[in-house]
Amino acid sequence: MSPSFIGSPRDMRRRYMDAMALVRKFGKPDIFLTMTCNPNWDEIRTELLPGQTPQDRPDLVVRVFHAKLQELKHRLTKYDILGKLQLHLLNMHMVAFHERQMVERVVNRPGADRSMLTAYFEANRLHEEARGILYRDFPEWYTCQSGKGKSMGKDIKTFPLPPIIDTYDDAIGTAREVYEEESIELALADAVLKDSLNEEQMAAYDKIMSAVKTDQGRLFFVDGPGGTGKTYLYRVLLATLRNQGKIAVATATSGIAASILPGGRTAHSRFKIPLTIDDGAVCCFTEQSGTAELLRKSSLII
Ligand SMILES: Nc1ncnc2c1ncn2[C@@H]1O[C@H](COP(=O)(O)OP(=O)(O)OP(=O)(O)O)[C@@H](O)[C@H]1O
């Protein structure tokens, strides 16, 4: 269905992409606003014919909702309901504090004497390139200066992201993906768990390991109710192969599931699976890519 059909998967995808592009440009929104329709709105009720209920008139409900949505957007954008740019006289800016906090402590708090506007003037005084920036665009410019140690945005290091491997040098001739996989810390404790595998885990372990050893290229489906030790088995397999200097790629369908596997990644990230699976969708990596090299070199993919 074409993207001009409102509500179709392509329309929704286009809206999602637009929203993400806006977030990239302007940063995360402060307010997330949703609007729902009340079928008992007077504007709907008064237009119903005798004996009709709102459920009988989706055409009417949709029109009233659309009109109200347009009105809401109009008020938000034209009447500055969500506030204007904050301007203030010297030392007359707003400071947020909790009602139980002592005023003196609030006033003496580091940074309490500054606001975005004072930072804007200071940046204009100190940096020539800041003089061409509008106040409206200032937060973005200021965040970009974080490398100089002054950021109004958060430091990327405060997010629990996997460490960036700085030691990688593409001159070594190995793709970054392979290098990163080879750099996963060896979980020696996991390899020892092999002796504690139960009978069924051991049977699966032996079959999988023998297929790896003989390079048979087999496909296994490990199934079992929750908590029966599938992840336990994967940890032993990953540790054993990695200890042997082999590449074992660990993937899962969700980020949380991936995070409990040592060196785990989501399947979408590892195999570059597109977010929307249309007819003919393919993973987005080429034969020469690092991802392809990693998959060729791997002994086991979970
Ligand atoms: N052979 C074993 N010896 C000792 N403990 C085990 C063994 N197998 C699994 N466990 C323990 O049982 C618990 C559940 O195991 P695990 O997380 O591997 O299950 P799972 O099948 O992956 O669960 P889910 O499907 O919910 O992800 C874990 O605490 C794990 O350490």
The ligand as an SDF file (V2000), in Angstrom:
LIG
                    3D

 31 33  0  0  0  0  0  0  0  0999 V2000
   23.4940  -27.6730   34.6310 N   0  0  0  0  0  0  0  0  0  0  0  0
   23.2120  -26.6740   35.4710 C   0  0  0  0  0  0  0  0  0  0  0  0
   23.7910  -26.6450   36.6970 N   0  0  0  0  0  0  0  0  0  0  0  0
   23.5390  -25.6420   37.5590 C   0  0  0  0  0  0  0  0  0  0  0  0
   22.7140  -24.6180   37.3170 N   0  0  0  0  0  0  0  0  0  0  0  0
   22.1070  -24.5770   36.1210 C   0  0  0  0  0  0  0  0  0  0  0  0
   22.3230  -25.5990   35.1360 C   0  0  0  0  0  0  0  0  0  0  0  0
   21.5890  -25.2850   34.0400 N   0  0  0  0  0  0  0  0  0  0  0  0
   20.9650  -24.1300   34.3250 C   0  0  0  0  0  0  0  0  0  0  0  0
   21.2630  -23.7130   35.5660 N   0  0  0  0  0  0  0  0  0  0  0  0
   20.7680  -22.5010   36.2370 C   0  0  0  0  0  0  0  0  0  0  0  0
   19.3650  -22.4360   36.0350 O   0  0  0  0  0  0  0  0  0  0  0  0
   18.9440  -21.0900   35.8540 C   0  0  0  0  0  0  0  0  0  0  0  0
   18.1740  -20.9730   34.5660 C   0  0  0  0  0  0  0  0  0  0  0  0
   19.0330  -21.2910   33.4580 O   0  0  0  0  0  0  0  0  0  0  0  0
   19.0560  -20.4810   32.1180 P   0  0  0  0  0  0  0  0  0  0  0  0
   19.0030  -19.0030   32.3750 O   0  0  0  0  0  0  0  0  0  0  0  0
   20.2170  -20.9810   31.3170 O   0  0  0  0  0  0  0  0  0  0  0  0
   17.6900  -20.9530   31.4920 O   0  0  0  0  0  0  0  0  0  0  0  0
   17.0450  -20.6020   30.0670 P   0  0  0  0  0  0  0  0  0  0  0  0
   16.4660  -21.8740   29.5380 O   0  0  0  0  0  0  0  0  0  0  0  0
   18.0110  -19.8970   29.2220 O   0  0  0  0  0  0  0  0  0  0  0  0
   15.8860  -19.6490   30.5370 O   0  0  0  0  0  0  0  0  0  0  0  0
   14.9860  -18.6570   29.6150 P   0  0  0  0  0  0  0  0  0  0  0  0
   14.3130  -19.5000   28.5860 O   0  0  0  0  0  0  0  0  0  0  0  0
   14.0160  -18.0840   30.6240 O   0  0  0  0  0  0  0  0  0  0  0  0
   15.9380  -17.6590   29.0670 O   0  0  0  0  0  0  0  0  0  0  0  0
   20.2040  -20.2370   35.8610 C   0  0  0  0  0  0  0  0  0  0  0  0
   20.3400  -19.6610   37.1330 O   0  0  0  0  0  0  0  0  0  0  0  0
   21.3200  -21.2410   35.6070 C   0  0  0  0  0  0  0  0  0  0  0  0
   22.5260  -20.8260   36.2300 O   0  0  0  0  0  0  0  0  0  0  0  0
  1  2  1  0
  2  3  1  0
  2  7  2  0
  3  4  2  0
  4  5  1  0
  5  6  2  0
  6  7  1  0
  6 10  1  0
  7  8  1  0
  8  9  2  0
  9 10  1  0
 10 11  1  0
 11 12  1  0
 11 30  1  0
 12 13  1  0
 13 14  1  0
 13 28  1  0
 14 15  1  0
 15 16  1  0
 16 17  2  0
 16 18  1  0
 16 19  1  0
 19 20  1  0
 20 21  2  0
 20 22  1  0
 20 23  1  0
 23 24  1  0
 24 25  2  0
 24 26  1  0
 24 27  1  0
 28 29  1  0
 28 30  1  0
 30 31  1  0
M  END
$$$$
